Amino acid sequence: APNGYGAETSKFVEVMHVGTAGVPYSKDHVPTIGLPLLMEFRCYPNGGAAGLNDFQIALAINSSAAPFFRAFSSGGTLASGQTKVVDPDAEPVATGGVSPLGFPTLPADNVFYYGQADFVVRVSRAHTIWFDTELGAPSFATPVLEPVASLQPAGTQIVVAYRGATAIGNPPSGSNGASWVNADNFDFYGESRSSGLGGSAAAQFAPTFLNGDGAWKSSISTLDGARYVQARISFIANAASGATPQLDSFGLAYRQ
């Protein structure tokens, strides 16, 4: 989310008179939860049809084409009388439309479409705390999950990803021990919870990732040599049937 103030956005703070721009997420560090939801509308041309149904829209402001809420390509009748036909599947980049007078328009404007979305949860994620192997250079075996994949409902799946660290800055967190073993100190992405999300500055922690790489890995063998390891468990549901997978136990084995 570059070229902005982070989330909350400055415009939200200006309009709502609450919050602080860039809190809880600063510029260039806004995760998926703080990004906009994009809607896509497609209308395929048909020479034998009469288009009488309009989209319900609102204009953000009448004095300017900005702020942009829409990027679009559309057809129409040009000033020359020629018909411009647009195929949505052949428009990877917005090119604009045709004005009532037949002239090209900008590819973006402040038109906001009213839409309705019905959400089905397909992927749910859980993050473990950081596990300390207490070994200098452990070697990890393939983790054991129960129930096994063959016993999960049809069309569902559990996918585990991993990342490792060689050290963790771990200030104490009261009677719960190191802050990185207390789930209350983690955010939605398995990171140290910031003060903007209600976290305590005294409980924040900073892993030193293996090889300086904090990305999630599909194979735990790539973490060999990492004293600390964390897992991200993705529960993939069957969106059609509504069935969800189940995890009763997760076993992590390693040796020096």
Secondary structure, DSSP 8 states (H G I E B T S, - for coil): --SS--BS-HHHHHHH--S-TT-SB-TT---GGGS-----------TT--------EEES-SS-S-S--EE-B--EE-TTS-EE---GGG-SS--B-B-TTS-B--SEESEEE---------EEEEE---EE---SS-EE---EEES-GGGS-TT-EEEEEEEEEEEEE--B-GGG-BGGG-GGGB-TTSSB--GGGT--GGG--EEEEGGG--S-BS-GGGGTT-SEEEEEEEEE--TTT-------EEE--EE-
